[in-house]
Amino acid sequence: MTETLKTAAFLLAAIALVIAASVTQPEQRAASIFNDEGQPFYPEFRDPQSVKAIEVVDYDEATATARPLKVEFRKSRWLIASNHDYPIDVGDRLAKTAAALIDVRKDRVVSNLPQDHGKYGVIDPLDPKVTDLQGRGKRVTLLDAQKTVLADFILGKPVENKPWRYVRTPGDKRVYAVKTDADPSARFADWVNAGLLRIPTANIRKVTIAGYSVNPSAGTIDQGESTVLTRENGEWKSANGAVKPEKAKVMAATLDTLKIVDARPKPIELAHDLREGQMQLSMTTALTLRQFGFLLTQSGRILATDGEMSVEMANGVAYQIRFGDVASTSSDVAKAAGGDRYVFVTASWKPERATSSGDSSGAGEKAARDLNSRFADWFYVISNADFQKLRLR
């Protein structure tokens, strides 16, 4: 065969290969996109009891901030590490979350393109390189006792007309439609026993609202007005009809369902004093209280930035609820609108406060001690909405 014929044969063979590649390569590429469908994300993660920490990061588009929550098993109990180690009884919440993320499979590939992440809501909320405020998902990370990652997901938008949602793993551009109902919360109140007072409305007999306000920096007090509400035969009454019964009912219902949205620890010495019922008039105590909007007077009385209220019960127990500063956890927007509020809660008991159908045997006194023990360790935070319902402005 001459050199010319050899060259022509090679050229024809090369052209044939190019044509074959152009026909078959798209099929091969398409097949490679779906090559992991049906496989588990984390095949080694099989035991929900191995989970000793869970991190949940949600994204607040209104404030353009990531909202992290971390729960850990330490000191032989579960703590919200992201909220000053607030102790919780998780019950089956964490077990359900872990079980919902075990054996999660890559049911259906929907995209292999990073530009589609916003469309499916699977942008990593922790990714600082992404400037988009929308399309960020919820990142959920499960870890064992050695802080080894057992599973790590970005949960995106729900799939239309299916109990599925779009899911991606950090560092992987591929997006899947996955059959899972896992949706752990990043809200503090969803992990704790959020009821603060836990008092049935029917047991409330009298509410006294002291509407004073304090300027701790200037040391001045605006006495304002006080309102006394009494409950008789199931109806609320106030002097001169100053408060409408409907407003009083809303206030009483709010006391029954009052929930904490966050908490800050009190110093050990202050917590000890509150359990013992003997407040020390120290500079440390005074400075600590002032940080949260409370003022310790020379007589040992605790005043609050925005007044206080006393709630008397049928068994002779009275709750003293003092309203401090706007909580530091509130955003600038929330602060401008009022913001969540620090509260300082204590309890007391007097036999003369007990009604004939109440308790004067000493059980009420024990109840007050138990309540002070529960309230002693924390400055609680309540929502601005609840604060407004209690203040009856």
C-alpha positions in Angstrom: 0.0 0.0 0.0 1.4 3.4 -0.9 2.0 6.1 1.6 -0.9 8.1 0.1 -3.4 5.3 0.6 -2.1 4.7 4.1 -2.6 8.3 5.1 -6.2 8.3 3.6 -7.0 5.1 5.5 -5.9 6.7 8.8 -7.9 9.8 8.1 -11.0 7.8 7.4 -10.6 5.8 10.6 -10.1 9.0 12.6 -13.2 10.5 11.1 -15.2 7.4 11.9 -14.0 7.5 15.5 -15.0 11.2 15.8 -18.5 10.4 14.4 -18.9 7.5 16.8 -17.8 9.5 19.8 -20.2 12.3 18.9 -23.0 9.8 18.8 -22.2 7.8 21.9 -20.6 10.3 24.3 -23.8 12.2 25.2 -25.4 8.8 26.2 -22.3 8.0 28.3 -22.4 11.4 30.0 -26.1 11.1 30.6 -25.7 7.7 32.1 -22.9 8.9 34.4 -25.3 11.5 35.9 -27.6 8.7 37.1 -25.0 6.2 38.1 -25.6 6.6 41.8 -29.4 6.7 41.9 -30.9 4.5 44.6 -27.6 4.4 46.6 -27.5 5.5 50.3 -25.9 8.8 51.1 -24.1 7.5 54.2 -24.1 3.6 54.1 -22.0 3.4 57.4 -24.6 5.4 59.4 -26.9 2.7 60.8 -27.3 3.3 64.5 -29.3 6.4 65.6 -28.0 5.9 69.2 -24.5 6.7 67.9 -25.6 10.4 67.4 -24.2 12.5 70.3 -24.5 15.9 68.6 -26.7 17.6 66.0 -26.1 20.9 64.3 -28.9 22.6 62.5 -28.2 25.8 60.5 -31.2 27.6 59.0 -31.2 30.9 57.0 -33.2 34.0 57.8 -33.7 35.8 54.5 -35.3 38.8 56.2 -32.1 39.5 58.1 -29.7 37.8 55.7 -28.1 35.8 58.6 -27.6 32.1 59.3 -29.3 30.8 62.4 -27.3 28.0 64.0 -28.4 25.6 66.8 -26.2 22.9 68.2 -27.4 20.2 70.7 -24.8 18.0 72.4 -24.7 15.2 74.9 -22.2 16.2 77.6 -22.0 15.9 81.4 -24.4 12.9 81.1 -27.2 15.1 79.7 -28.3 16.9 76.6 -27.5 20.6 76.3 -28.1 23.3 73.8 -24.5 24.2 73.3 -25.4 27.2 71.0 -27.5 28.7 73.8 -25.2 28.7 76.8 -25.5 25.0 77.5 -29.2 25.3 78.4 -30.2 21.8 79.7 -33.0 20.0 77.9 -34.7 16.7 77.9 -34.8 15.9 74.1 -37.1 12.9 74.6 -37.5 11.3 71.2 -36.9 14.5 69.2 -33.2 13.7 68.4 -33.9 10.0 67.9 -36.6 10.8 65.4 -34.3 13.2 63.6 -31.5 10.7 63.4 -33.9 7.9 62.3 -35.3 10.1 59.6 -31.8 10.6 58.2 -30.6 7.0 58.4 -30.6 5.1 55.1 -31.6 8.2 53.2 -31.1 7.3 49.5 -30.4 9.2 46.4 -33.8 8.4 44.9 -33.7 10.6 41.8 -31.1 12.9 40.3 -32.6 16.2 39.3 -29.6 18.3 38.4 -25.8 18.3 38.1 -25.5 22.0 37.7 -24.4 24.4 40.5 -26.5 27.2 39.0 -29.6 25.1 39.8 -28.9 25.1 43.6 -30.9 28.2 44.2 -33.8 26.9 42.2 -34.0 23.8 44.4 -33.2 25.7 47.7 -30.0 23.8 48.4 -27.4 26.6 48.6 -25.3 26.0 51.7 -26.4 28.5 54.4 -22.8 28.5 55.6 -21.2 29.3 52.2 -19.7 32.8 52.4 -18.9 32.9 48.7 -22.6 32.8 47.7 -24.2 36.3 47.7 -27.8 35.2 46.9 -30.1 35.8 49.8 -32.7 33.4 48.5 -32.4 29.7 47.7 -30.5 28.7 50.8 -31.3 25.4 52.4 -31.2 24.0 55.9 -27.9 22.3 56.8 -28.2 19.4 59.2 -25.0 17.6 60.5 -25.0 14.6 62.8 -21.9 13.7 64.8 -20.8 10.9 67.1 -19.0 11.2 70.5 -15.7 11.7 68.8 -17.1 14.6 66.7 -16.9 12.4 63.6 -19.5 13.3 61.0 -22.1 10.6 60.6 -24.2 12.5 58.1 -24.3 16.0 56.6 -27.1 17.2 54.4 -28.5 20.4 52.9 -32.2 20.1 52.9 -33.9 22.2 50.2 -37.4 22.9 49.0 -40.2 20.2 49.2 -40.9 18.4 45.9 -44.3 19.3 44.5 -47.1 16.8 45.1 -44.8 14.4 46.9 -43.6 13.7 50.5 -40.1 14.3 49.2 -37.6 17.2 49.3 -34.6 18.3 47.3 -31.3 17.4 49.0 -27.6 17.9 48.4 -24.5 17.1 50.4 -22.0 19.8 51.1 -19.2 19.8 48.6 -21.2 17.9 46.0 -22.9 19.9 43.1 -25.5 17.1 42.4 -29.1 17.7 43.6 -31.4 14.8 44.4 -35.1 14.4 45.0 -35.3 12.3 48.2 -38.1 10.6 50.0 -37.7 12.0 53.6 -39.7 14.0 56.1 -36.7 15.1 58.1 -37.0 18.8 59.0 -35.2 19.5 62.3 -35.8 23.0 63.8 -33.1 25.6 64.4 -35.4 27.3 67.0 -34.4 27.2 70.6 -38.1 27.0 71.7 -38.7 23.8 69.6 -36.1 21.9 71.6 -36.9 22.9 75.2 -39.8 22.6 77.5 -40.8 26.2 76.5 -43.5 26.7 79.0 -42.2 29.3 81.5 -44.9 29.6 84.2 -47.0 26.5 83.5 -50.0 27.9 85.4 -53.6 27.0 84.6 -55.7 30.1 84.0 -58.5 28.8 86.2 -56.1 29.0 89.3 -55.2 32.7 88.9 -57.0 34.8 91.4 -55.4 38.2 91.2 -53.0 40.1 88.9 -51.3 43.4 89.8 -49.5 45.2 87.0 -47.0 47.8 88.2 -46.5 50.1 85.2 -43.4 51.9 86.3 -40.3 52.2 84.2 -36.6 52.5 85.2 -33.6 54.2 83.6 -30.8 52.2 85.2 -28.1 54.5 83.8 -29.7 57.6 85.3 -31.1 55.8 88.3 -34.5 57.4 87.8 -37.9 55.8 88.2 -41.2 56.8 86.4 -43.9 55.4 88.7 -46.5 55.2 85.9 -49.9 53.6 86.7 -50.7 50.3 88.5 -53.6 48.1 87.5 -55.2 45.4 89.7 -57.3 42.7 88.2 -59.3 40.1 90.1 -61.0 37.0 88.9 -64.4 36.3 90.5 -66.8 33.5 89.3 -64.7 33.1 86.1 -64.9 36.8 85.2 -62.1 39.4 85.3 -62.8 42.7 86.9 -60.7 45.9 87.2 -61.2 49.1 89.2 -63.4 51.5 87.3 -63.5 49.2 84.4 -60.0 50.4 83.3 -59.3 47.1 81.5 -61.8 45.4 79.2 -62.6 41.8 80.2 -61.5 40.6 76.7 -58.1 42.1 77.2 -57.8 40.5 80.7 -58.7 37.1 79.3 -56.0 37.4 76.6 -53.5 38.4 79.4 -54.5 35.4 81.5 -54.3 33.0 78.6 -50.8 34.4 77.8 -49.7 33.7 81.3 -50.9 30.1 80.9 -49.1 29.5 77.6 -46.1 31.9 78.1 -43.1 30.5 76.3 -39.4 31.2 76.4 -37.6 31.9 73.2 -34.1 32.0 74.6 -32.2 32.1 78.0 -29.0 33.6 79.5 -27.3 32.1 82.5 -27.2 33.9 85.8 -23.9 33.9 87.8 -23.5 31.0 90.2 -23.5 33.2 93.2 -26.7 35.0 92.2 -28.4 31.7 91.4 -27.4 30.3 94.8 -28.8 33.5 96.6 -32.1 33.1 94.7 -32.5 29.5 95.8 -31.9 30.5 99.4 -34.1 33.5 99.2 -31.4 35.9 100.4 -30.2 38.4 97.9 -26.7 39.7 98.5 -26.3 43.4 98.1 -23.0 43.1 96.2 -21.5 45.1 93.4 -21.2 42.0 91.3 -24.9 41.2 91.7 -25.9 44.8 90.9 -23.7 44.9 87.7 -25.0 41.6 86.5 -28.6 42.6 86.9 -28.0 45.9 85.2 -26.7 44.1 82.1 -30.2 42.7 81.5 -32.2 45.7 82.5 -32.7 45.2 86.3 -31.8 47.5 89.2 -30.9 46.3 92.7 -31.9 48.9 95.3 -30.2 49.4 98.6 -33.1 47.7 100.3 -32.6 44.6 98.2 -35.6 45.1 95.9 -35.2 44.3 92.3 -36.7 46.9 89.9 -37.0 46.4 86.1 -36.6 48.6 83.1 -40.2 48.2 82.0 -42.1 47.4 85.2 -43.4 44.1 86.7 -46.5 42.1 87.5 -47.6 39.9 90.3 -49.8 36.9 89.6 -51.5 35.4 92.7 -52.7 31.8 92.7 -55.4 30.0 94.6 -52.8 28.0 96.6 -51.1 31.2 98.0 -48.2 31.1 95.5 -47.4 34.4 93.8 -45.3 34.8 90.7 -43.3 38.0 90.3 -42.5 38.7 86.7 -40.1 41.7 86.0 -39.6 43.0 82.5 -36.0 44.0 81.6 -34.3 45.2 78.5 -34.8 44.1 74.9 -32.8 40.9 74.5 -29.4 41.0 72.8 -30.5 38.1 70.6 -33.0 40.4 68.8 -32.1 41.8 65.4 -31.8 45.6 64.8 -35.2 45.4 63.0 -36.8 43.6 65.9 -35.3 46.0 68.4 -36.8 48.9 66.5 -40.2 47.2 66.7 -39.9 46.4 70.4 -37.9 43.2 70.4 -37.9 40.1 72.6 -37.6 40.8 76.3 -35.6 39.6 79.2 -37.7 38.6 82.2 -36.6 37.9 85.8 -39.1 35.5 87.6 -39.3 34.6 91.3 -42.0 33.0 93.4 -43.3 33.5 97.0 -46.0 32.0 99.2 -48.2 33.4 101.9 -50.9 31.4 103.6 -53.3 34.4 103.7 -53.2 34.5 99.9 -54.7 31.0 99.7 -58.4 30.9 99.0 -60.7 28.6 100.9 -60.5 26.1 98.1 -56.8 26.6 97.8 -53.9 25.3 99.9 -52.8 26.5 103.3 -51.2 23.2 104.4 -47.6 24.0 103.3 -47.7 22.4 99.9 -47.9 25.9 98.4 -44.8 26.9 100.3 -42.9 23.9 98.9 -44.3 24.8 95.4 -42.8 28.2 95.7 -39.4 26.8 96.8 -39.4 24.4 93.8 -40.3 27.3 91.4 -37.5 29.5 92.7 -35.1 26.5 92.2 -36.3 26.2 88.6 -36.1 29.9 87.9 -32.8 30.6 89.8 -30.3 29.8 87.0 -31.6 31.8 84.1 -32.6 35.1 82.7 -35.4 34.1 80.4 -36.4 35.7 77.1 -40.0 36.0 76.0 -41.3 37.2 72.7 -42.3 40.9 72.2 -45.8 39.7 71.2 -46.3 38.0 74.5 -44.8 41.0 76.4 -47.3 43.4 74.8 -50.2 41.1 75.8 -49.1 41.0 79.4 -48.4 44.8 79.8 -52.0 45.8 78.8 -50.8 49.2 77.5 
